Structure formats: C-alpha cells, structure tokens
Amino acid sequence: MIINTDGGARGNPGPGACGAVVKDQTGNIIRREGKFLGVCTNNEAEYHGLILGLETALELGADSVEINMDSELVVKQLRGEYRVKEPRLGQLYTKAKALEQKFGEVRYFAVRRESNKEADAIVNQVLDGQSNG
C-alpha cells in the first residue's frame, strides 16, 4: 500500500491536525483519515499523521507500505539519519517504530509538498472544521 501522510499546526504550537491517504499499488484511494490533535507542533502533527497512516494500513491488512510525507525531518529520523532529540517527538518516534515492526516492509520517502496535496487537504479540512465548529 502507498500512504501519504501530513500534519500541521496553526501557530506552531497551536491547533493541530493530521491526515492520511491510503492507496493501493495502482494509486486508487482506499481510505482517507483525518484527526484533530489539539495543541501541538508541526513536527508532532507530522508524526501523528504517520501513525494514523500506519494504523489504517494495519486495519486494512497491509504487509508492505510505502510512506510519502513532506516532512524531511521525520523521514530522516525514521531512516536513522537524524537523531530524535525532542522528548515529545521521541515518544511519537517510539510509537511509529513499534507499528513499523508489524509490517514486513516499510519504506519512507520525503516528497515535495505539491506531491502531498491530498493529505494536506485533509489536515486543512479538519482544522477548518474545528475553527468553524
């Protein structure tokens, strides 16, 4: 499965949300998920988006996943290229790594924001819904 994830906080920290778009290998969307997170940082929201995507893929029975996200920091941390120094990010990193172990293969890719519009749109829909409701 191919998973595009995103997260954002308006204010950094501020009201945050995350989103995930799960697709099959041909690019057909299987499921869209979004979640309001309360006050968090952009990086925390990015991790929550990843976790949401991994949990959704597990629910759908995926064994192998390709993660596409526009947070180069999170991708490099997950690949082991950067250390996780911030304690709150460390907790989310640990949770993501535990979920990763439930798959046969997980590959991470940093993509340009333009290539992540579907997941970004979910984040904005959730945040707009919170400010309107």
C-alpha positions as CSV (number, residue, x, y, z in Angstrom):
1,M,0.0,0.0,0.0
2,I,1.0,3.6,-0.6
3,I,0.3,6.0,2.2
4,N,0.6,9.8,2.0
5,T,0.5,11.5,5.4
6,D,0.7,15.0,6.6
7,G,0.3,17.0,9.7
8,G,0.2,20.7,10.6
9,A,-0.3,23.1,13.5
10,R,-1.6,26.6,13.0
11,G,0.7,28.7,15.3
12,N,3.4,26.0,15.9
13,P,2.5,25.2,18.6
14,G,-1.2,25.7,18.0
15,P,-4.3,23.8,17.0
16,G,-3.1,20.8,15.0
17,A,-4.4,18.0,12.8
18,C,-3.1,15.1,10.8
19,G,-4.3,13.3,7.7
20,A,-3.5,10.1,5.8
21,V,-4.5,8.9,2.4
22,V,-4.1,5.1,1.8
23,K,-3.9,3.9,-1.8
24,D,-3.4,0.5,-3.5
25,Q,-0.4,-0.1,-5.7
26,T,-2.2,1.3,-8.7
27,G,-2.9,4.6,-6.9
28,N,-6.6,4.1,-6.2
29,I,-7.6,5.7,-2.9
30,I,-8.8,3.0,-0.4
31,R,-9.3,5.3,2.6
32,R,-8.9,8.8,3.8
33,E,-8.5,9.6,7.5
34,G,-8.2,12.8,9.5
35,K,-7.8,13.6,13.1
36,F,-7.8,16.8,15.3
37,L,-4.9,16.7,17.7
38,G,-5.4,19.8,20.0
39,V,-2.4,21.9,20.6
40,C,0.8,20.5,19.2
41,T,3.8,21.5,17.0
42,N,4.1,20.9,13.2
43,N,6.6,18.1,13.8
44,E,4.3,16.3,16.3
45,A,1.4,16.6,13.9
46,E,3.6,15.1,11.2
47,Y,4.3,12.1,13.4
48,H,0.6,11.7,14.3
49,G,-0.2,11.6,10.6
50,L,2.4,8.9,10.1
51,I,1.0,6.9,13.0
52,L,-2.6,7.3,11.7
53,G,-1.5,6.1,8.3
54,L,0.3,3.0,9.7
55,E,-2.6,2.1,11.9
56,T,-5.0,2.5,9.0
57,A,-2.8,0.3,6.8
58,L,-2.7,-2.4,9.5
59,E,-6.5,-2.3,9.8
60,L,-6.7,-2.9,6.0
61,G,-4.3,-5.9,6.3
62,A,-1.2,-4.4,4.6
63,D,2.1,-6.2,4.9
64,S,4.3,-3.8,2.9
65,V,3.8,0.0,2.9
66,E,5.4,3.0,1.2
67,I,5.1,6.2,3.3
68,N,5.2,9.5,1.5
69,M,5.4,12.6,3.6
70,D,6.6,16.2,3.1
71,S,8.5,16.3,6.5
72,E,12.1,15.7,5.6
73,L,13.0,15.8,9.4
74,V,10.6,13.0,10.3
75,V,11.6,10.8,7.3
76,K,15.3,11.2,8.2
77,Q,14.6,10.4,11.8
78,L,12.8,7.3,10.9
79,R,15.5,6.2,8.5
80,G,18.1,6.7,11.3
81,E,19.8,9.6,9.5
82,Y,18.9,12.1,12.2
83,R,18.7,11.6,16.0
84,V,15.4,12.4,17.8
85,K,16.3,15.0,20.4
86,E,13.0,16.4,21.5
87,P,11.3,14.2,24.2
88,R,7.8,14.5,22.9
89,L,8.9,13.6,19.4
90,G,10.8,10.7,20.9
91,Q,7.6,9.2,22.3
92,L,5.9,9.5,18.9
93,Y,9.0,8.1,17.1
94,T,8.9,5.1,19.5
95,K,5.2,4.5,18.7
96,A,5.8,4.7,15.0
97,K,8.8,2.3,15.2
98,A,6.6,-0.2,17.2
99,L,3.9,0.0,14.5
100,E,6.6,-0.4,11.8
101,Q,7.6,-3.8,13.3
102,K,4.1,-5.1,12.4
103,F,4.8,-4.9,8.7
104,G,7.0,-7.0,6.5
105,E,8.4,-3.9,4.9
106,V,8.1,-0.1,5.4
107,R,9.8,2.4,3.2
108,Y,9.9,6.1,3.8
109,F,10.1,8.9,1.2
110,A,10.3,12.6,1.6
111,V,8.2,14.2,-1.1
112,R,7.6,17.8,-2.2
113,R,4.5,19.5,-0.7
114,E,3.0,19.6,-4.2
115,S,3.0,15.8,-4.3
116,N,1.2,15.6,-0.9
117,K,-1.9,17.7,-1.6
118,E,-4.5,15.1,-0.8
119,A,-3.1,14.5,2.8
120,D,-2.6,18.3,3.2
121,A,-6.2,18.9,2.2
122,I,-7.4,16.5,4.9
123,V,-5.4,18.4,7.6
124,N,-6.9,21.7,6.5
125,Q,-10.4,20.3,6.4
126,V,-10.1,19.1,9.9
127,L,-8.6,22.4,11.2
128,D,-11.2,24.5,9.3
129,G,-13.9,22.3,10.8
130,Q,-12.5,22.9,14.3
131,S,-12.4,26.7,13.9
132,N,-16.0,26.7,12.5
133,G,-17.5,24.4,15.0
